[in-house]
């Protein structure tokens, strides 16, 4: 009787990187979330000079601190998603990138439906894209690629017999 089992394993690069350079996904993710938060806040702060108001149909404007807070919070949600995919997904990098692109596109919906003028909506969409362009590649680089995950096939057969070897006097398993 024979059974074949496939076990996914992760291949490591041929040249090991020093432990100081290889940090977990979350450390790079937190750093990129802070960078994205600063970048979107700076861009949102200079947008009014170009005539962008960030006011919705009721006249309420988005505060500048809101850009920093929301970018940081949702970037950290992305870090959490990447960390889970690093442990659970069969193809973590591809799965994370697809998910992040879909969620970024979904983040455009409020910009288009909350009654912002065209300039504000376009700027908000651009800010979402800027944040994603900073965070997603940083996290994706830390996740395993499909070619770094390989499948090993192992065969297990029932032991036919145990017989002593004449030279060693010890039993030998025959597979």
Secondary structure, DSSP 8 states (H G I E B T S, - for coil): -EEEEEEEEE---SS---TTT---HHHHHHHHHHHHHHHHHHHHHHHGGGT---B-TTS-B--HHHHHHHHHHHHHHHHHHHHHHHHH-TTHHHHHHHHHHHHHHHTHHHHHHS---HHHHHHHHHHHHHHHHHHHHHHHHHS--GGGEEEEEEEEE---EEEE-TTT-SEEEE-
